[in-house]
Amino acid sequence: MKKIIFATNNQNKVEEIRSIIEDFFEVISLKEAGINIDIPEPHATLEENASEKSKTIHAVTGENCFSEDTGLEVEALNGEPGVKSARYAGEGKSANDNLQKLLHALKGAENRKARFRTVISLIINNSEELFEGICEGEITEVAKGHLGFGYDSIFIPDGANKTFAEMVLAEKNQYSHRKKATMKLASFLSTVGKNSCI
């Protein structure tokens, strides 16, 4: 099976993407590739942060690789937390603190529309390709469920009646922003031939 490096230290994201493309590619995490670095995310857009991560790992390994950056964009908060989703409550990256800050910011708000947006940056044959996936939904008033990670327990995707954190992975993937972006990645890789992966 073809292999490709996923430039992340987030094991939850590794498992999600593996579940989507495991029939086509063997996804290798940074840890499995023997790479022990924490890549900064200093930029103002998901696209720039995704590019930063994939280009960093490509520079280190010389291999084809991909990365992703995901943000939760809340309409009533003018798109926040967006690119700062992982650090919304501070640099400590506490998922619970981020979640509680968001619920507090929306307290009493009637408009709870939001969307998850994922951008994947693929570096292949020394050039970059970008893929986007979006999941529209709304923010709940209280956290529900214990599965998933990040903001999953307060996000209900359009067409569902429960949060991502109340869904097993196969169910989440029916709606997932990350799956939509990853399927575009897989489709592209399937067209570029044997030289597409490490």
C-alpha positions as a printed NumPy array, in Angstrom:
array([[  0.   ,   0.   ,   0.   ],
       [  1.2  ,   3.519,  -0.782],
       [  2.405,   5.584,   2.166],
       [  2.202,   9.299,   2.868],
       [  3.255,  11.444,   5.848],
       [  0.546,  13.401,   7.66 ],
       [  2.227,  16.433,   9.233],
       [  0.457,  16.445,  12.591],
       [  0.983,  15.49 ,  16.216],
       [ -2.788,  15.212,  16.787],
       [ -3.58 ,  11.497,  16.999],
       [ -7.331,  12.16 ,  16.831],
       [ -6.892,  13.762,  13.407],
       [ -4.647,  10.884,  12.291],
       [ -7.337,   8.359,  13.195],
       [-10.054,  10.373,  11.437],
       [ -8.104,  10.639,   8.204],
       [ -6.986,   7.014,   8.352],
       [-10.615,   5.961,   8.641],
       [-11.37 ,   7.836,   5.431],
       [ -8.496,   6.802,   3.147],
       [ -7.159,   3.618,   4.758],
       [ -8.247,   1.573,   1.739],
       [ -6.051,   3.675,  -0.542],
       [ -3.082,   4.95 ,   1.459],
       [ -1.145,   4.159,   4.614],
       [ -1.061,   7.398,   6.606],
       [  2.155,   7.857,   8.589],
       [  2.045,  10.249,  11.549],
       [  4.985,  12.449,  12.488],
       [  5.698,  10.202,  15.47 ],
       [  5.735,   7.105,  13.271],
       [  8.034,   8.915,  10.84 ],
       [ 10.436,   9.638,  13.701],
       [  9.852,  13.397,  13.543],
       [  9.548,  15.088,  16.932],
       [  8.787,  18.751,  16.314],
       [  5.882,  21.032,  17.164],
       [  5.157,  23.104,  14.073],
       [  4.043,  26.694,  14.743],
       [  0.744,  28.039,  13.414],
       [  1.501,  31.782,  13.295],
       [ -0.599,  32.853,  10.339],
       [ -3.949,  34.617,   9.924],
       [ -5.596,  32.018,   7.68 ],
       [ -6.138,  28.25 ,   7.703],
       [ -4.553,  28.059,   4.271],
       [ -1.312,  29.687,   5.433],
       [ -1.063,  27.531,   8.549],
       [ -1.668,  24.331,   6.596],
       [  1.021,  25.37 ,   4.12 ],
       [  3.443,  26.184,   6.938],
       [  3.111,  22.694,   8.363],
       [  3.39 ,  20.746,   5.119],
       [  6.3  ,  22.848,   3.854],
       [  8.128,  22.423,   7.159],
       [  7.882,  18.634,   7.04 ],
       [  8.742,  18.549,   3.353],
       [ 11.864,  20.592,   4.074],
       [ 12.848,  18.176,   6.866],
       [ 12.157,  14.923,   5.008],
       [ 12.246,  15.743,   1.306],
       [  9.202,  13.486,   1.021],
       [  5.698,  14.103,  -0.268],
       [  3.42 ,  14.913,   2.653],
       [  0.244,  16.699,   3.653],
       [ -1.07 ,  18.711,   6.579],
       [ -4.343,  20.293,   7.583],
       [ -5.666,  23.177,   9.603],
       [ -9.233,  23.364,  10.836],
       [-11.237,  26.182,  12.322],
       [-14.693,  26.636,  13.788],
       [-16.251,  29.786,  12.334],
       [-19.235,  31.172,  14.28 ],
       [-21.48 ,  33.596,  12.412],
       [-22.53 ,  35.686,  15.427],
       [-18.861,  36.105,  16.407],
       [-17.799,  37.381,  12.989],
       [-16.109,  34.091,  12.137],
       [-14.313,  33.57 ,  15.431],
       [-12.59 ,  31.563,  16.746],
       [-11.591,  30.586,  13.191],
       [ -7.86 ,  30.205,  12.709],
       [ -7.384,  30.578,  16.482],
       [ -9.727,  27.692,  17.32 ],
       [ -7.055,  25.592,  19.052],
       [ -5.83 ,  28.589,  21.081],
       [ -9.095,  30.488,  21.578],
       [ -8.748,  30.569,  25.38 ],
       [ -4.955,  30.96 ,  25.345],
       [ -1.761,  29.254,  24.258],
       [ -2.348,  26.328,  26.615],
       [ -4.556,  24.727,  23.952],
       [ -7.106,  23.515,  26.533],
       [-10.041,  22.1  ,  24.595],
       [-12.396,  22.531,  27.544],
       [-11.334,  26.138,  28.155],
       [-11.843,  26.915,  24.461],
       [-15.287,  25.339,  24.518],
       [-16.385,  27.156,  27.663],
       [-15.165,  30.509,  26.333],
       [-17.186,  29.986,  23.158],
       [-20.355,  29.038,  25.032],
       [-19.941,  32.111,  27.226],
       [-19.474,  34.353,  24.179],
       [-22.728,  33.   ,  22.708],
       [-24.74 ,  33.102,  25.926],
       [-28.246,  34.292,  25.078],
       [-27.518,  34.528,  21.356],
       [-30.342,  33.495,  19.025],
       [-28.076,  33.08 ,  16.013],
       [-25.963,  30.007,  16.718],
       [-25.018,  29.202,  13.132],
       [-21.461,  27.973,  12.67 ],
       [-19.321,  25.941,  10.351],
       [-16.235,  23.807,  10.585],
       [-13.756,  24.443,   7.784],
       [-10.739,  22.275,   6.982],
       [ -7.93 ,  23.135,   4.581],
       [ -5.464,  20.44 ,   3.536],
       [ -2.086,  21.349,   2.035],
       [ -0.407,  18.623,  -0.01 ],
       [  3.223,  18.941,  -1.071],
       [  3.846,  16.571,  -3.96 ],
       [  6.636,  16.56 ,  -6.505],
       [  7.787,  19.888,  -5.017],
       [  4.497,  21.689,  -5.67 ],
       [  1.514,  22.444,  -3.443],
       [ -2.159,  21.591,  -3.815],
       [ -4.904,  22.846,  -1.475],
       [ -8.215,  21.119,  -0.672],
       [-11.112,  22.513,   1.377],
       [-13.979,  20.88 ,   3.251],
       [-16.869,  22.681,   5.009],
       [-19.547,  21.414,   7.397],
       [-22.39 ,  23.791,   8.24 ],
       [-24.216,  23.494,  11.54 ],
       [-24.984,  25.214,  14.809],
       [-23.624,  25.571,  18.336],
       [-25.566,  23.987,  21.188],
       [-26.212,  25.764,  24.488],
       [-24.567,  22.983,  26.505],
       [-21.966,  20.325,  25.732],
       [-23.335,  16.901,  24.793],
       [-21.452,  13.638,  24.239],
       [-18.048,  12.25 ,  25.12 ],
       [-16.654,  11.133,  21.762],
       [-14.562,  13.197,  19.366],
       [-12.405,  16.118,  20.435],
       [-12.149,  19.897,  20.373],
       [-15.517,  21.578,  19.869],
       [-17.3  ,  18.361,  18.831],
       [-19.533,  18.291,  21.915],
       [-21.149,  21.662,  21.115],
       [-21.528,  21.353,  17.323],
       [-24.542,  19.803,  15.579],
       [-24.084,  19.468,  11.8  ],
       [-26.961,  20.407,   9.519],
       [-29.174,  17.382,   8.92 ],
       [-28.354,  15.756,  12.264],
       [-30.   ,  15.874,  15.674],
       [-26.946,  15.254,  17.838],
       [-23.462,  16.644,  18.27 ],
       [-20.311,  15.254,  16.705],
       [-19.339,  14.062,  20.198],
       [-22.459,  11.881,  20.306],
       [-21.516,  10.176,  17.034],
       [-19.191,   7.257,  16.4  ],
       [-16.527,   8.047,  13.811],
       [-18.341,   6.379,  10.914],
       [-21.415,   8.514,  11.607],
       [-19.39 ,  11.704,  12.012],
       [-17.734,  11.04 ,   8.659],
       [-21.136,  11.321,   6.956],
       [-21.016,  15.055,   7.702],
       [-17.367,  15.792,   8.436],
       [-15.551,  18.796,   7.017],
       [-12.332,  16.834,   7.371],
       [-13.748,  13.947,   5.36 ],
       [-14.835,  16.284,   2.563],
       [-11.349,  17.77 ,   2.288],
       [ -9.694,  14.362,   2.64 ],
       [-11.788,  12.818,  -0.13 ],
       [-10.634,  15.614,  -2.445],
       [ -7.052,  14.812,  -1.403],
       [ -7.546,  11.093,  -2.046],
       [ -9.14 ,  11.738,  -5.421],
       [ -6.207,  13.902,  -6.446],
       [ -3.611,  11.395,  -5.236],
       [ -5.338,   8.586,  -7.117],
       [ -4.787,  10.456, -10.374],
       [ -1.097,  11.256, -10.056],
       [  0.308,   7.773, -10.33 ],
       [  2.899,   5.741,  -8.502],
       [  5.11 ,   8.726,  -7.728],
       [  2.43 ,  10.371,  -5.593],
       [  3.494,   8.905,  -2.256],
       [  6.599,   8.107,  -0.253]])
